[in-house]
Amino acid sequence: MIRFNVNIRAAHLAVLMAIVVSVSTALVWAPVADATTKPPGQTTTVEVYDDFGMSGYSLANYQQKWSNPYGPGEMALSDTRSFAKGSFKVSAVPFRTGADFSVFDHLKYIAISNKAFQVPATGSVEISSTIKASTPGTQPGRVIHGNYVMSGAPYAQPTLEGQQAGVVMNVIDFSTGQLFDWFVSGSTAFALIERLPSSVTGNAPEGSPDYVGREKMYTQIIKQIPSSPGAHTVSIRINRSPSGGSVDYLFDGKLVAHVDSVGIPLDVQGVPYSGIYPSLGAGEDLVGKVNSVVIGHGLFSLLDAFPFQHPEAPELAVSIPLSERLFGQGATGTFDDFRVKTIGR
């Protein structure tokens, strides 16, 4: 009788243990319907476009991924590009190249991805990378001097640190000229939105519906934030749906700026921004036109007066001598982990 009771208890214990294991397994493996569950029909892909991590990564590998359509810039004088420790480093300290024409003073070094990335009709594409920036020789609030070309009147304007020298990630649609940037400098970072004119991109002849001139072009610094030494993750996310489009700027995963109605200048929309630079026209809503983008990265300055000597605004053209453009400032940038996250619906 005692043996029979022990056997019953053992059987009960075995059943109980089986139930506990079964419930525990269900708790571990059962799908949970929470906020992270994808909506029906949503697809998400993440592509690591370049992380410079391949053993023996060299300039030849780099050139398979990136091109320099505007020339080598500062690298023509001293090619500092290197790929140590699984990242890309480029330096120009001090800057030695300059130009008093259009936007070409801005490009100390720029490389553009050889691949374009689609913007879903409904969904988003998010470009991100890590940037470590050093900008020696920049001066707080330095005033840049020049002269208006037509009148000869003096020009003087204070500049942000990142305008003097910046380490930059670009997201660009060359077919429309629409561009989104993060400028990172020694102690600050700023988000910029811009539509380049056709005189720069060559996307369309004058008279074409796609031509970008005085009424559509704009360059505006949205917001500046403090930064710190070390690497930071910058992200630009383009959102699109049948009802409209927008762009988000994130710094170390935190939303810094959000812009609706991409293609229409911020001051036209009545949206607060840094005040650099006021637009000249109404712009154009580009929600249905920005269908793909490429990635850029490099070293920049942004010292000119908008609209950067554009022929349709001669009264606003400003000439700035090289002595004002090159005053001992420079930039060293380290880039890594270029990723593209696409969410489609």
N, C-alpha and C positions, 0 to 999 in steps of 0.2 A: 504493500500500500504506500509506504514511504517512497519507494522507487518510482511508482506510478505518478505520485504528486510532483516529484522532482522532474520527471519527464514532461509533465504538463507545463510546469513553470518554465522549463527550458524551451518548449515549443512556443509558449507565449512570448518569451524574451526574443526568440528568433524572428517571430512575426513583427514584434515591435521594432526591432532593429531594421528590418526590411522596410517598414513604413518610414522610419526616420531617414534612411538612405534615399528612398524614393522621393520624399518631400524635399530633401536637401538638394538632390540632383535637379528637381524641377525648378527650385528657386534659383539655382546657378544658371541653368541653360534656357529657361523659358524666356522668349522675347518680351521686352518691357515696352509698353506703349507710353513713351514720355516725349518731352519736347525735342529730343534728339532724333526721334524716328522720322525717316524721310517721308514726305508726302507722296501719295500714289503718283507714279509716273516721273518722279524726280530722279535724275542721274547726276552723280558727282564723280569727277575725275581730277586727279592731281598729277601733274607732270613736273618732274624736276628737270628743268631745261638745262641748267649747268650748275654743278656744285664744285667744279674744279678738283674733284677728288680722285680722279683716275691716276693710277701710279704712272709717274713720268709725264704728267700733263705738261704740254709745251705750247709755245706760240702757234705751232702748226695745228694743234688740237683746238686752240682758241679760235683760230681763223675759220675752222669748220662750222663754228657756232655763231660767230660775230664778224661783222664787216665794218669798215671805216669809210662810208660813202662820201664824207666831207674831208677826207684826207687824214693824215696822222696827227695833225695839230702839233702839240708840244713834243710828241714822240719823234718828230722829224729832227729835232735838235738833240734830244737825248732820250733814247728808248728805255724807260724805267720799268716797263711791264714785267711782272714776275708772278710765279705761281707756287711759291713756297707754302708749306703747311696747309695745302688743300684749299687755297683761296686765291683771288686775283688782286694784285696790288699795283697801283699806278700812281706816279708822283710827278709833280711839276712845282718845285720850290726853288726859286720864285717862278711865277709865270713870266715867260719871255716872248710870247706871241700876242699880237694884238691887231685890230683892224678897225678903222673908222668908217665902216660901211655895213649897213643892214644889220643882221644878227650875227655876223661872222666873228665879232670879238668874243661872243659868248662861248664859243666852242673851243675850249683848250684841249679837250680830248673827248671824243664821243665814239662809241661803238653801238651798232644796231644788230639785233638778232636776225639771223638768216631765216628764221621761221616766223610766220604770222599766226596769231591765235584768234579763233573765232569768238565773237560775242553772240551768245544765244539770243534768239528772238524773244524768248521768255526765260529769264534766269540771270546769271552773272558770270563774269570772268574776273578773277582776282590775281594780280601780279604782285609777288612779294620777293624781297631779297634782304640780306643783312648788309649793313653799311657801317664801316668804321671810318671816321673822318678826322683829319687834322688840317687846320687852315692857318698856318703861321703867317704873320705879317698883316693880318686884318686889323682894322682899327675901329673901335666902337663909334658908330655914327659918322664915319668919314664922309666929308662933303666932296662930291665930284663936280668939277668945273668944266665948262665948255662955252660955246657960243651958238646961238641960233643962226643957221646958215643964211636965211633970207634977210634978216634984219641986222644981224651982227650983235644983237643984244646978249648980255651975259646970261649964262645958265649955271645954276648951282643947286645941288640936291643932295641931302644926306642919304646914306645907303645902309642897308642891313648887312650884318656880317656875312650872311649867305650870298648876298649880291656881290660882295667883293671876291669871294672864293667859296665854291660849294662842291661837294661830292654828291652826285645826282643820279637818281633812277628816273628814267622817262618811260611813259607808256604813250605810244603815238599811233594815230591813224593817218597815214600820209595821204589817203584818198580824199579826206576832208580837211586835213591840216589840224585836226583836234588833238591836243596834247595835254597830258597830265604829268606833273613832276613832284618828286620829293627832293628838296635841297637840304643837305645835312652839312653843317659846318662845325667848328670847334666847340661852340657852346650853345648853338641854336639849331633849329630845323624849321623849314617852312614848306607848306603845300602851295603849289602853283597850278593854275589852269590857264590854258592858252589855246587860241586858234591861229595857226600860222597862216600868213597870206600866201596866195598862189605864186607870188614873186620869189618866195623861198622854197616852197614844195614843188612847184611846177606841175601841180595836179590838174590844172585846167587853164585854157586860154581866156583872155579877157572877152567878155560877152557870153561865155558859157554859163549855164545855171549853176555850175559847180565852182565857178571862179570866186575866190576869196579876196576881197579888197577892203577898202576903208570901212564899209558898213558891217562887215562880218568878222574882221580880225579883232583879236583882243589878247592881252596878256595881263593876268592879275594874280598877285600874291594873296592867297586866301587868308592864311593865318600863320603866325610864327609862334613857336613854342620853345621853351628851354630844352637843351639836350645836355648830355654828359659824355665824358670820355668813354671809349669802349664801343662795342658793336651794338647796333640797334636794328630791329626788324621794321622795315617800311613796307606798306601794302597800299595798293590802289585797286579798288573794286568797282567795276562798271556794272551797273544794274540796268536791266531793260525788261519792259513788259508792254503789252498792247496799249496801256494807258499812259506810258511815259518812261523816261529814263533818268538816271542819276549816277553820281559817282561818290564813293566814300574814300577818305584818306585815313589810314590807320598807322599809328606809331607804337611799336612794341605791343601790338594787339589792341590798343585803345583807340576808339574813334576820335579823330581830331577835327575833321571837317566833312560836311555833307553838302553836295551841290545838286539841285534839281535843274531840269531844263538845260542840259548840257548843250553848249553852243550859243546861249544867250548870256551876255556879260553879267557879272554879279551886280554892278551898279544899275543896269537896266532892270534887273529883277527886284531891286530894292533890298538886296541881301547884304548884311554887314560884311566888310572885308577890310584888308589892311589899308586900302586907299592907294596902293601901288598896282596898277596904273589905271586911271579913268579910261573908259572905252570911248570910241568915236562914232559908233553906230549901234543899231538895234540887235545885231547878231542874227542867228538862225537856229531854231530848235533842231538838233541833229539826232533825235531819238531813233529815227528810221534809217540813218545813214552810216553810223559808226558800226560797221559789221565785222571788222577785224582790227587787231592792233599788233604792233611789234614792241619789243622791249629795247630800251636804250640805257646806257650807263656811261659815266665819265666825269670829267672835271670841267666846271663852268665858272664864268663870271656873268653878271647881269647889271652893268653899270650904265647902260645907255638910257636915253629918254625915249619912251614909247611915242610914236610908232616905229622907232628904229630906222629913220630916214626913208620911210616908205614913199614912193613917188606920188601917191594920191594925197599926201599931207605935207607938202613942201614947207608950209608955214610952221610946222612943228619939228622940222628936221634940226637936230643938234649935232654939231661937230665937237668931239671930245678928243683932245690930243693924247698921244700914247703915254706921255708923262703922267697923265691923270688915270689912265687905264692900268698902267703897270707901275706900282709904287712899292714893290717888294713883297707883295702878298703871293701866296701860293696854296696848293692843296695836295694832300696825300690821301688817297682813298683805298680802302680794302673792301672788296665785294665778295659775297658768297651766297650760295643757296638760292639761286633764281628759281622760283616755283610758280606754276600757273594752276590755279584751282578753278575749274569750270563747273557750274551748276546749271543744268538745263531742265526744263519742265515741258 
